[in-house]
Amino acid sequence: VQLQASGGGLVQAGGSLRLACEASGRAVNIAQMGWFRQAPGKEREFIAAVTWSFGLTVYVDSVKGRFTISRDNAKNTGSLQMNSLKPEDTAVYFCAVKTSGSTRYDYWGQGTQVTVSS
């Protein structure tokens, strides 16, 4: 499975960005897609996840009410809508997927930079 993340960029505080993650490969069998981020000098942080079949979502507290994760099963694409962005949201954002039967994220995208200016 190959993951292609896109949509990062530079935005002012209070602005919005929408990240996308397209999955491709011969046998794309996604059970869950997650988004993570890593700021300079910090560890990678879980942001949100969505189950592929039922669309159940979970978020880290710091983004609840501001970020929305979604998926389009037909297009094998997941999205992360980020509103009310803050300078502390600045990081490289990664998407990842768990395939059916897996207990960990098996595949990772290359990361996309999000920079929020104050």
Secondary structure, DSSP 8 states (H G I E B T S, - for coil): -EEEEE--EEEETT--EEEEEEEESTT--EEEEEEEEE-TTS--EEEEEEETTT--EEE-GGGTTTEEEEEEGGGTEEEEEE-S--GGG-EEEEEEEEETT-SS--EE---EEEEEE-
